[in-house]
Amino acid sequence: MLLIADRLRNLSFGSLMEVYRESNEWNGEEFFPMETPERQLALTEERFYQYLQEDFFSRPDARYFIWTENGSYVSALRLWPFRGGQLLEGLETKPGQRRKGYAASLIRAVQELSPAGTRIYSHVSRDNTASMRLHESCGFRVAQESARCLDGSVSTRCKTMCWENGK
């Protein structure tokens, strides 16, 4: 089932952090190397909460999309305005729930809600073949061999993929 949130208070932040736990652990090691693993995770989650509150949800058309199964968050992504379309970012599926089609169901649900002519972009790491295949299976095609980030920087570690709603 699809859940759409346009405000932080419309999310269960704890449930969302379960989806992003693996990434938050990696980020904690990178950003807070001198802290214990528990403290790394807490600091990363605190930083993520601030990001959502102060940056992401402060933008008028920003939305969080979450796929739930039996009331549990299993996959999530963020979508916000970008280059005449929307940028899909933060696509994750909860460890233990992967390879069950939840991310594809989530992307397809977002696509179904998109008006005709909508473009959805996604920056996918060149090394992440599973994500590349997932995007391609949902109709995305490589649009650029690099990724222009929201802050204007360019990453050559990622490709920009694009899907356009032709209905």
C-alpha positions as CSV (number, residue, x, y, z in Angstrom):
1,M,0.0,0.0,0.0
2,L,1.2,3.5,-0.8
3,L,1.7,6.2,1.8
4,I,2.4,9.8,0.6
5,A,3.7,12.4,3.0
6,D,4.1,16.1,2.4
7,R,5.1,16.9,6.0
8,L,7.4,15.3,8.4
9,R,4.6,14.9,10.9
10,N,2.8,12.7,8.4
11,L,5.6,10.1,8.7
12,S,6.6,7.6,11.3
13,F,10.2,8.7,11.6
14,G,11.2,5.6,13.5
15,S,9.7,3.3,10.8
16,L,11.4,5.3,8.1
17,M,14.8,4.9,9.9
18,E,14.3,1.2,9.8
19,V,14.2,1.4,6.0
20,Y,17.3,3.5,5.9
21,R,19.2,1.8,8.8
22,E,21.9,0.2,6.6
23,S,22.7,3.5,4.8
24,N,22.6,5.4,8.1
25,E,25.1,3.0,9.5
26,W,27.5,3.6,6.6
27,N,27.0,7.3,6.8
28,G,27.6,7.2,10.5
29,E,31.0,5.5,10.0
30,E,31.9,8.1,7.3
31,F,30.7,11.3,9.1
32,F,31.4,10.4,12.7
33,P,34.4,7.9,12.7
34,M,35.4,8.7,16.3
35,E,32.1,7.8,17.8
36,T,30.7,4.4,18.8
37,P,28.5,2.6,16.3
38,E,25.4,3.4,18.4
39,R,26.3,7.1,18.6
40,Q,27.2,7.2,14.9
41,L,23.7,5.9,14.1
42,A,22.0,8.3,16.5
43,L,23.9,11.3,15.1
44,T,23.1,10.3,11.5
45,E,19.4,9.9,12.2
46,E,19.4,13.3,14.0
47,R,21.0,14.9,11.0
48,F,18.5,13.2,8.7
49,Y,15.6,14.5,10.7
50,Q,17.0,18.0,10.5
51,Y,17.5,17.6,6.7
52,L,13.8,16.5,6.3
53,Q,12.5,19.3,8.5
54,E,14.7,22.2,7.4
55,D,15.4,21.4,3.8
56,F,13.3,18.7,2.1
57,F,9.8,19.4,3.5
58,S,10.4,23.2,3.3
59,R,10.0,22.9,-0.5
60,P,6.4,23.2,-1.6
61,D,6.2,20.2,-3.9
62,A,8.4,17.8,-2.0
63,R,6.8,14.4,-1.2
64,Y,7.9,11.2,0.5
65,F,6.5,8.0,-0.9
66,I,6.5,4.9,1.3
67,W,5.4,1.4,0.3
68,T,3.9,-0.5,3.3
69,E,3.1,-4.1,3.8
70,N,1.0,-5.2,6.8
71,G,1.5,-1.7,8.3
72,S,5.3,-1.8,8.1
73,Y,7.4,0.5,6.0
74,V,9.3,-1.6,3.5
75,S,10.5,0.8,0.8
76,A,10.7,4.6,0.5
77,L,11.8,7.4,-1.9
78,R,11.7,11.1,-2.0
79,L,10.5,13.1,-4.9
80,W,10.9,16.9,-5.5
81,P,11.0,19.4,-8.4
82,F,14.1,19.2,-10.6
83,R,15.0,20.5,-14.1
84,G,11.5,20.8,-15.4
85,G,10.5,17.4,-13.8
86,Q,10.9,15.6,-10.6
87,L,14.0,14.0,-8.9
88,L,13.6,10.6,-7.4
89,E,16.1,10.1,-4.6
90,G,16.7,8.1,-1.5
91,L,15.2,4.9,-2.9
92,E,15.8,2.2,-0.3
93,T,14.2,-1.1,0.7
94,K,14.4,-2.4,4.2
95,P,17.0,-5.2,4.6
96,G,15.2,-8.5,4.8
97,Q,12.5,-7.2,2.4
98,R,14.6,-6.8,-0.7
99,R,14.1,-8.8,-3.9
100,K,10.3,-9.0,-3.3
101,G,9.4,-6.3,-5.8
102,Y,8.6,-3.5,-3.3
103,A,10.9,-0.9,-4.8
104,A,9.4,-1.6,-8.3
105,S,5.9,-1.4,-6.8
106,L,6.8,1.9,-5.2
107,I,8.2,3.4,-8.4
108,R,5.3,2.2,-10.5
109,A,2.8,3.7,-8.0
110,V,4.6,7.1,-8.3
111,Q,4.6,6.8,-12.0
112,E,0.8,6.0,-12.0
113,L,0.2,9.3,-10.1
114,S,2.3,11.4,-12.5
115,P,0.4,13.6,-15.0
116,A,1.0,13.1,-18.7
117,G,4.3,14.7,-19.8
118,T,6.0,14.4,-16.4
119,R,9.7,13.5,-16.3
120,I,11.2,11.7,-13.4
121,Y,14.9,11.8,-13.1
122,S,17.0,9.5,-10.8
123,H,20.8,9.5,-10.2
124,V,22.0,5.9,-10.1
125,S,25.5,4.9,-9.1
126,R,27.4,3.3,-12.0
127,D,28.3,0.5,-9.5
128,N,24.8,-0.3,-8.5
129,T,23.7,-2.7,-11.2
130,A,20.6,-3.9,-9.2
131,S,19.3,-0.3,-9.1
132,M,20.1,0.2,-12.8
133,R,18.1,-2.9,-13.7
134,L,15.3,-1.9,-11.4
135,H,15.1,1.6,-13.0
136,E,15.2,0.1,-16.5
137,S,12.5,-2.4,-15.7
138,C,10.3,0.6,-14.7
139,G,10.9,2.3,-18.0
140,F,13.9,4.6,-17.1
141,R,16.6,5.2,-19.7
142,V,20.0,6.8,-19.3
143,A,19.7,10.5,-20.1
144,Q,23.2,11.6,-19.1
145,E,26.5,9.8,-18.2
146,S,26.8,12.0,-15.1
147,A,24.5,13.5,-12.5
148,R,23.9,17.1,-11.7
149,C,22.9,17.4,-8.1
150,L,20.4,19.8,-6.5
151,D,23.3,21.9,-5.2
152,G,24.6,22.3,-8.8
153,S,27.6,20.0,-8.4
154,V,28.2,17.2,-10.9
155,S,29.0,13.6,-10.1
156,T,30.6,11.3,-12.6
157,R,30.1,8.3,-10.2
158,C,26.4,8.3,-11.1
159,K,24.3,8.3,-14.3
160,T,21.1,10.3,-14.7
161,M,18.2,8.1,-15.7
162,C,14.9,9.5,-16.9
163,W,11.4,8.3,-17.3
164,E,8.7,10.3,-19.1
165,N,5.0,9.8,-18.8
166,G,3.7,9.5,-22.3
167,K,0.1,8.8,-21.4
